[in-house]
Amino acid sequence: MPVSPIEEFYVIAPSGLCVFSKKTGHHYSPDADLVAGYLNVLNSMSQNIAEGGITSLCFENSQLVINHSRGMQFVARTSTAIDSETVEANLLKFSNRFFKMFSTEYVCTKWTGNIDVFRCLDVVYHRFLGNAFPKLPVAM
């Protein structure tokens, strides 16, 4: 199975808690909760400057691409060589799949904070993150 261009993937709840993370490869990556907290603070600050918040952060050799959907953040870290529009399109599909499994009402008002309920995402996202951007089915 080819290595995915997504090196790290995070799903961050409106509270700023990382409810799911996946790392591909063997590179160093910081703790998922630290990444989620950092991005949540940056996004909160940026919303005072720009209505949509932060949609990407670029580093020397990698980028974080962020999809904001229904109060959640879906984040992918990839090489800067990967077109961010391709990553954004996949993050949109990932977020749509998430909300088919978990309603906005559940995540924003009924969820008690137990991240174990999101473990089922590992199976769902693994088949996409384990491949180099396979075509996601239209109806998942």
Buried (B, 14 or more C-beta within 10 A) or exposed (E): EEEBBBBBBBBBBBEBBBBBBBBBEEEEBEEBBEBBBBBBEBBEEBEEEEEEBBBEBEEEEBBBBBBBBBEBBBBBBBEEEBEBEEBBBBBBBBBBBBBEEBEEEEBBEEBEEEBEBBEEBEEBBEEBBBBEBBEBEEEE
